[in-house]
């Protein structure tokens, strides 16, 4: 399972926005580690710099000093279906005589009708262009020029193009004079607003995938962007319109389980507390006799704290994380994930030896990492290893921004709980129920997308080479793969 991308945008006259964008992207590094980039405008010229690698390796003081302006957007990327290469790094920049200075775009999400959009844009099939590039091309082709305006405004163009777009997206745009942010009508992927300066006299505005990117640049969290809402920041301040009719919000449930930083705010709650509550509910649901509760760093730790608190079993550390190794979860291939486990985690043998362990982790997708961890704990002398997982079994592909396109890759889709336990080598295993997960998040009815857990897809997924459409009764045989040529 791989999540895709973090986006950032800032409008701040008088500030060095390239440095603000660098700091914002650094705070979003966990959302994508393959490439990073930013586009900066000084009011007439848009400059784009992007490259493969982490934020700190793509940008340095010399490069940032050459990016002058007062508005910027940025992107950290993890590829799903689009190739991991420079051509697919973002932001995307396009220009034409109708758009003086051009525009740049950055995308978090995954579209489900890319082939339709490519046809509409007159693009050749099979060229491997990511879905973000298709949207950018449509914006360029269908730009609406408003003769009453003295400068470019993408709002009319977005009003025309985005109704054609299906699937999950949080987008940020930049033209020469303003920045834009919008979420899809279901709000699958997060996007929030921050204010620079005092409320009575704002000095600028920031849009970001997660609230810690606001904190690091000194912005005050204001609110989340609503599904279908377009927010714009320019010399006249912050503007908002409901560009697309809002559907029932379906924010990805795995933002709460894994993707978001523990200090992020989603649905008005800090993620750390939500994950701790998952552990408390899991302890009541799947009790076990043990000597020590330990979490798998980092996203399993808050749930482990909650499990220990509710169960009365002491909490302690069993694994030390190398802070300079990226997430094995979003390593680009299976071999890298497997080899990365021991590079990333090392056991504390004195804490482990002879102990009955409760090992709390956020999820099991392929099982590669979990199997390696269990064996590592066994090799370190653990008497028993009891796995407790703070998400239900992951059984279905995601088509909205997590790269799990093949059900064959999902351990729980093809195995019983007992078979999973045996494969992983654990003494017992317990998953939190969906009802308890929703209770921990605080959304017991609607407001979340849990298609990867239930197979119920809130937005139709169009099949490759077929006219059929997958709906809430989707099965693995109905939806073997994504239609999109590439995804961000």
C-alpha positions in Angstrom: 0.0 0.0 0.0 1.4 3.4 -1.0 -0.1 6.8 -0.4 0.4 9.6 -2.8 1.8 13.0 -2.2 1.6 16.1 -0.1 0.6 19.5 -1.5 1.4 23.0 -0.2 0.5 26.6 -1.3 1.3 30.0 0.1 0.4 33.6 -0.8 2.5 35.9 1.4 3.7 39.3 0.1 6.8 40.4 1.9 7.7 36.9 3.0 10.4 34.6 1.4 7.9 32.1 0.1 10.5 29.7 -1.2 11.7 29.1 2.3 8.2 28.8 3.6 7.4 26.3 0.9 10.6 24.3 1.7 9.6 24.1 5.4 6.0 23.2 4.5 7.2 20.4 2.2 9.6 19.2 4.8 6.7 18.8 7.2 4.9 16.7 4.5 7.9 14.6 3.6 6.2 11.5 5.0 3.5 11.7 2.3 6.0 11.2 -0.6 9.7 10.5 -0.8 10.4 10.0 -4.5 10.5 13.6 -5.7 9.9 17.2 -4.6 9.3 20.5 -6.3 7.9 24.0 -6.1 6.7 26.7 -8.4 7.2 30.4 -7.3 5.8 33.6 -8.9 6.8 37.2 -8.5 3.7 38.5 -10.2 4.9 38.1 -13.7 7.3 35.2 -14.0 6.6 31.6 -12.7 9.7 29.6 -11.9 9.6 25.9 -11.3 12.2 23.7 -9.7 11.7 20.0 -9.1 13.8 16.9 -9.0 14.0 13.3 -7.8 14.7 12.7 -4.1 13.8 14.1 -0.7 13.0 17.7 -0.1 16.4 18.4 1.6 18.3 16.9 -1.3 16.3 18.7 -4.0 16.6 22.2 -2.4 19.5 24.0 -0.8 20.1 27.6 0.1 21.5 28.5 -3.3 18.5 27.1 -5.2 16.0 28.6 -2.8 17.6 32.0 -3.1 17.0 31.9 -6.9 13.2 31.4 -6.4 12.0 34.9 -5.7 8.4 35.8 -5.4 5.4 36.2 -3.0 3.4 33.1 -3.9 4.3 29.5 -4.4 3.0 25.9 -4.5 4.9 22.8 -3.6 4.7 19.0 -3.9 6.2 15.8 -2.4 5.5 12.8 -4.5 5.0 9.1 -4.1 4.0 7.5 -7.4 1.2 5.0 -7.7 0.7 4.2 -11.3 2.7 7.0 -12.9 6.4 6.2 -13.4 8.8 7.3 -10.7 10.8 9.7 -12.9 11.5 13.4 -13.4 8.8 13.8 -16.1 6.1 12.9 -13.5 7.6 15.0 -10.7 5.5 18.0 -9.7 4.4 20.8 -9.9 3.3 20.6 -13.5 3.8 23.8 -15.4 2.1 24.8 -18.7 1.8 28.1 -20.5 0.1 29.6 -23.5 -0.5 33.1 -25.0 -3.9 33.1 -23.3 -2.3 32.5 -19.9 0.5 35.1 -19.5 3.1 33.7 -17.1 1.5 30.2 -17.3 0.2 28.2 -14.4 1.4 25.3 -12.2 -0.5 22.5 -10.6 0.1 19.9 -7.9 -2.1 16.9 -7.1 -2.7 14.5 -4.3 -5.1 11.7 -5.1 -6.0 9.4 -8.0 -8.5 9.9 -10.8 -10.8 7.1 -12.0 -11.6 8.3 -15.5 -8.2 9.3 -16.9 -8.8 7.6 -20.3 -12.0 9.6 -20.8 -10.2 12.8 -19.9 -7.3 11.9 -22.3 -9.8 11.3 -25.1 -11.4 14.6 -24.4 -8.0 16.3 -24.5 -7.2 14.5 -27.8 -4.2 12.8 -26.3 -2.8 9.5 -27.7 -3.7 6.4 -25.7 -1.0 4.4 -23.9 1.6 7.2 -23.6 1.9 6.7 -19.9 1.1 10.3 -18.8 0.0 10.6 -15.2 -3.6 11.7 -14.5 -2.4 15.1 -13.2 -0.9 15.9 -16.6 -4.2 15.1 -18.3 -6.0 17.6 -16.1 -3.4 20.2 -16.7 -3.7 19.8 -20.4 -7.4 20.2 -20.3 -7.1 23.4 -18.3 -4.7 24.7 -20.9 -7.0 23.7 -23.8 -10.2 25.0 -22.3 -8.9 28.2 -20.5 -11.7 30.7 -20.3 -10.5 34.3 -20.8 -12.6 36.9 -18.9 -12.2 40.2 -20.8 -13.3 42.1 -17.7 -10.3 41.0 -15.7 -6.9 42.6 -15.9 -5.0 39.4 -15.0 -5.4 35.7 -15.4 -8.0 34.0 -13.2 -8.3 30.2 -13.4 -11.6 30.1 -11.6 -13.9 30.1 -14.7 -11.6 27.4 -16.3 -11.7 25.2 -13.3 -15.5 25.6 -13.2 -15.6 24.2 -16.7 -12.9 21.4 -16.5 -13.3 20.0 -13.0 -16.9 18.7 -13.4 -15.4 16.3 -16.0 -12.9 14.9 -13.5 -13.9 11.8 -11.4 -12.1 10.2 -8.4 -10.0 11.6 -5.6 -8.1 14.9 -5.7 -6.8 17.7 -3.6 -5.3 20.2 -6.0 -3.3 23.4 -5.6 -2.7 25.8 -8.5 -0.7 28.9 -9.0 -0.8 31.5 -11.8 1.2 34.7 -11.8 -1.0 36.4 -9.2 -2.9 34.0 -7.0 -2.9 30.5 -5.5 -5.9 28.1 -5.5 -6.8 25.0 -3.6 -9.7 22.6 -4.1 -10.9 19.2 -2.9 -13.0 16.7 -4.9 -16.8 16.6 -4.0 -16.2 13.6 -1.7 -13.2 15.0 0.0 -11.2 11.8 -0.2 -7.9 13.5 0.4 -7.2 16.2 3.0 -6.5 19.9 2.5 -6.6 22.7 5.2 -6.2 26.4 5.4 -3.9 28.5 7.6 -3.5 32.2 8.2 -0.3 34.1 8.4 -0.4 37.1 10.8 -3.3 38.3 13.1 -6.9 37.5 12.4 -7.8 41.2 12.1 -5.1 41.9 9.6 -3.9 38.7 7.8 -0.5 38.9 6.1 -1.0 35.8 3.9 -2.6 32.5 3.5 -1.4 28.9 3.3 -3.1 25.7 2.0 -1.6 22.3 3.0 -2.4 18.6 3.0 -1.8 18.5 6.8 -1.9 21.0 9.6 1.8 20.5 10.8 2.9 22.2 7.5 1.0 25.2 8.7 2.6 25.1 12.2 6.1 24.9 10.8 5.7 28.1 8.8 4.0 30.0 11.6 0.5 29.9 10.2 -2.6 29.6 12.4 -4.9 26.7 11.5 -8.2 28.0 10.3 -10.2 25.1 8.9 -10.3 22.3 6.4 -11.3 23.0 2.8 -14.8 21.6 2.3 -15.5 19.0 -0.4 -16.0 20.7 -3.7 -14.9 24.1 -2.3 -12.4 26.3 -4.2 -10.4 28.6 -2.1 -8.2 31.4 -3.6 -5.7 33.7 -2.1 -4.6 36.9 -3.8 -4.0 40.6 -3.1 -7.6 41.0 -2.0 -7.4 38.3 0.6 -9.0 34.8 0.9 -12.0 33.9 -1.3 -14.2 30.8 -1.3 -16.8 29.4 -3.6 -18.6 26.1 -3.8 -17.3 25.2 -7.2 -18.6 21.7 -7.3 -21.7 20.3 -5.6 -20.6 18.5 -2.4 -21.4 14.9 -2.0 -21.3 13.0 1.3 -17.7 13.5 2.6 -15.6 10.4 2.3 -12.2 11.3 3.8 -9.9 8.3 3.6 -10.0 6.3 6.8 -6.4 5.4 6.5 -5.5 9.1 7.0 -6.4 8.4 10.6 -4.8 5.0 10.8 -1.5 5.6 9.1 -0.9 8.4 6.6 -1.4 11.6 8.6 1.2 12.7 11.2 0.1 12.2 14.8 0.2 16.0 15.3 -2.2 16.6 12.4 -5.8 17.8 12.9 -8.5 16.1 11.0 -12.2 16.5 11.6 -11.3 18.8 14.5 -9.3 16.1 16.4 -5.6 15.5 16.8 -4.6 12.2 15.2 -2.5 11.1 18.1 -5.5 11.0 20.4 -7.6 9.1 17.8 -4.9 6.4 17.4 -4.6 6.1 21.2 -8.4 5.5 21.3 -8.0 2.8 18.7 -5.7 1.0 21.0 -8.0 1.3 24.0 -10.9 -0.2 22.0 -8.7 -2.9 20.6 -7.6 -3.9 24.1 -11.2 -4.4 25.2 -12.1 -6.2 22.0 -9.0 -8.6 21.8 -7.6 -9.0 25.3 -4.5 -11.1 25.9 -2.2 -12.1 28.8 1.2 -10.6 28.3 4.2 -8.9 30.0 4.8 -5.9 27.7 2.9 -3.8 25.1 5.0 -2.3 22.4 4.2 -0.4 19.3 5.8 -0.6 15.9 7.3 2.8 15.3 5.9 5.3 14.4 2.2 5.0 13.6 1.7 2.0 15.8 3.0 3.7 19.0 -0.1 5.8 20.0 -2.4 2.7 19.6 0.1 0.7 21.7 -0.1 3.4 24.4 -3.9 3.1 24.4 -3.8 -0.7 24.5 -1.5 -0.6 27.5 -3.6 2.0 29.3 -6.8 0.0 28.8 -5.3 -3.4 29.5 -3.1 -2.6 32.4 -0.2 -4.3 30.8 3.0 -2.2 31.0 4.0 -0.3 28.0 7.6 -0.3 26.8 9.8 0.0 23.8 10.9 -3.1 21.8 12.0 -1.7 18.6 14.3 1.3 17.8 13.7 3.1 14.6 16.5 4.5 12.4 15.2 8.1 11.8 17.1 8.4 8.6 15.3 5.6 6.8 12.1 6.4 4.9 8.8 4.4 5.3 9.2 0.9 4.2 5.4 1.0 3.5 6.0 3.4 0.6 9.3 2.0 -0.6 9.0 1.7 -4.4 9.2 -2.1 -4.8 8.7 -5.3 -2.8 12.5 -6.0 -2.5 13.2 -2.6 -1.1 10.4 -3.0 1.5 11.7 -6.4 2.6 15.3 -5.3 2.9 14.3 -2.0 4.5 12.8 -3.6 7.6 16.1 -4.5 9.3 17.7 -1.2 8.1 14.8 0.7 9.7 14.1 -1.2 12.9 16.4 -2.8 15.5 15.3 -4.8 18.6 15.9 -3.9 22.2 16.9 -7.4 23.3 16.9 -6.8 27.0 13.3 -5.6 26.9 12.2 -8.4 24.7 14.0 -11.6 25.9 11.7 -14.0 27.8 8.7 -11.6 27.5 5.2 -12.3 26.3 4.8 -9.4 23.9 1.7 -7.5 22.6 2.9 -5.9 19.4 0.6 -3.2 18.1 0.8 -2.0 14.5 -1.4 0.1 12.3 -2.1 -2.3 9.5 -1.1 -5.4 7.6 -1.2 -5.1 3.8 1.1 -7.6 2.1 2.5 -8.9 5.4 6.2 -8.6 4.4 7.1 -6.1 7.1 5.0 -7.7 9.8 6.5 -11.2 9.1 10.0 -9.8 9.4 9.2 -8.0 12.6 7.8 -11.1 14.2 10.9 -13.1 13.2 13.1 -10.4 14.5 11.4 -10.5 17.9 11.6 -14.3 18.0 15.3 -14.1 17.3 15.7 -11.6 20.1 14.2 -14.1 22.6 10.6 -13.2 22.8 8.6 -15.9 24.6 5.3 -15.1 22.8 4.4 -12.5 20.1 0.7 -11.4 20.0 -0.2 -9.1 17.1 -2.9 -6.5 17.6 -3.8 -4.4 14.5 -5.5 -1.0 14.8 -7.3 -1.4 11.4 -9.5 -4.1 10.1 -8.2 -6.6 7.5 -7.3 -4.8 4.3 -9.1 -6.8 1.6 -9.9 -4.5 -1.3 -8.0 -2.4 -3.8 -8.1 1.4 -3.4 -8.8 3.5 -6.5 -8.7 6.9 -4.7 -5.0 7.5 -4.0 -3.5 4.4 -2.3 -1.6 2.1 -4.6 -3.2 -1.3 -4.0 -4.3 -2.1 -7.5 -4.1 -5.9 -7.3 -6.2 -7.9 -4.8 -3.7 -10.7 -5.2 -1.2 -8.6 -3.3 -3.5 -8.2 -0.2 -2.8 -10.8 2.4 -6.3 -10.6 4.0 -8.0 -10.8 0.7 -6.8 -14.3 0.1 -6.3 -15.8 3.7 -8.4 -16.5 6.8 -7.3 -14.9 10.1 -5.8 -18.2 11.2 -3.9 -18.5 7.9 -2.6 -15.0 8.4 -1.4 -15.8 11.9 0.4 -18.9 10.7 2.0 -17.0 7.8 3.3 -14.3 10.1 4.4 -16.7 12.8 2.5 -15.0 15.6 1.0 -16.7 18.7 -2.2 -14.8 18.2 -3.6 -11.9 16.1 -6.5 -9.5 16.6 -7.8 -6.8 14.3 -9.9 -3.9 15.5 -13.5 -4.1 14.2 -14.7 -1.5 11.7 -17.3 -0.3 14.2 -14.6 0.3 16.8 -12.4 2.0 14.3 -15.2 4.4 13.3 -16.0 4.9 16.9 -12.3 6.0 17.6 -12.4 8.4 14.6 -15.8 9.8 15.7 -17.6 9.0 12.5 -19.9 6.1 13.1 -22.2 6.5 10.1 -20.8 8.5 7.1 -17.9 10.9 6.5 -15.2 8.2 5.8 -14.2 6.1 2.8 -13.5 2.5 4.0 -13.7 0.8 0.5 -10.3 -0.9 1.1 -11.9 -2.6 4.2 -15.4 -3.2 2.9 -15.4 -3.3 -0.9 -18.0 -0.5 -1.0 -16.8 2.2 -3.4 -18.5 5.6 -3.0 -17.5 6.8 -6.5 -17.9 4.5 -9.6 -14.7 3.1 -11.0 -14.8 2.6 -14.7 -13.3 -0.6 -16.0 -10.4 -0.7 -18.5 -11.7 -1.5 -22.0 -15.3 -1.9 -20.9 -18.5 0.1 -20.6 -19.3 -1.4 -17.2 -19.1 0.6 -14.1 -18.2 -0.7 -10.6 -20.6 0.5 -7.9 -21.1 -0.5 -4.3 -21.5 -4.2 -5.1 -18.0 -4.2 -6.6 -16.0 -7.5 -6.5 -12.4 -8.3 -7.3 -13.4 -9.8 -10.6 -15.3 -6.7 -11.6 -12.5 -4.3 -11.0 -9.1 -6.0 -11.8 -7.2 -2.8 -12.3 -7.4 1.0 -12.5 -8.4 2.7 -15.7 -6.0 5.5 -15.2 -2.7 5.6 -17.2 -1.0 7.0 -14.1 -1.8 8.5 -10.8 -0.4 11.0 -8.3 
